[in-house]
Amino acid sequence: MKLKLIYPDLPFWRAETSRIALFLGDVEFENRWDFPLWPVSGS
């Protein structure tokens, strides 16, 4: 099972701790951080 870590591109370190733990534990994961923080409205 491949994990998917989804986190907005914010100047915080919280997602980094998860990425480091997964990397050190040799757990395969998809790192996704490039989505917008707020959804774009259709209007």
Secondary structure, DSSP 8 states (H G I E B T S, - for coil): --EEEE----S-SHHHHHHHHHHHTT--EEEE--S-SS-----
